[in-house]
């Protein structure tokens, strides 16, 4: 399967399905019908069947879908590792909120550990070990590729160090400009810009109603 032939809306629903399937697998569920899965993900059964059809002929009428097989196919054909070990760099207020949220399980893996320069933030937070930045190379999980960055100081130096340690994907909450070599992917998360965009859209939607009242 080539994912560039799959509609964007379908690709965006795949993690939702997989989260539910992983939970079902953990609870010992072996087989599920599309209408049953629909109640878990709040997506119409017809949409589920259409989305799954891009991955091949996965189910049988009257039998449903094999949960283990579905998860294996997602792993093989989409090339996704759902046991990805993530690291968090920066265990301040935002970092702690992300650790407390802890919804990565069943979707992309887990935050295996975190790092911070402040000794007061080191230790265990929400069941995740927070190590000193001095221990980054030693404590970073083997094969780790993705780091969540929530720091506000020494950003470029920290990024350089992460890349040297093998990180190839960075989720950036810093709002600061930094450079990475080719082959390293940055996903910037800007909550303020998202809110500004939402305000603009809602204002635009309300303009016709306002003009009618005027």
Order of alpha helices (4+ residues) and beta strands (2+ residues): alpha-beta-alpha-alpha-beta-alpha-beta-alpha-beta-beta-beta-alpha-beta-alpha-beta-beta-alpha
